[in-house]
Amino acid sequence: MNIDEKTKTELEAAAFRRLLEHLRNRTDVQNIDMMNLAGFCRNCLSNWFEDAAKARGAAVTRDEARSMVYGMPYEEWKARHQTEANAQQKAAFETSHKH
């Protein structure tokens, strides 16, 4: 790949925005399923965003980071889209959780 750092950063940001859009549209995909399959979820993304902001001296709260990832306040997203994890999901989480 022969691109400058600025362009690379812009492409990474565009890919991240597309990932967020995809996750916002796939409200049927529960965070626990993401954790079980991929080892991360929407909350992880918001935590990573918050960590990156703090590392650069930007004042970003956990709630702000989650709203950025979810496209709405986290509590609202949970009320609209999150379902109770079933026994199988919980068991898979216990064996696959590497976080």
Buried (B, 14 or more C-beta within 10 A) or exposed (E): EEEEEEEEEEEEEEEEEEEBEEBBEEEEBBBBBBBBEEEBBBBBBBBEBBEEBEEEEEEBEEEBBBBBBBBBEBEEBBEEBBEEBEEEBEEBBEEEEEE
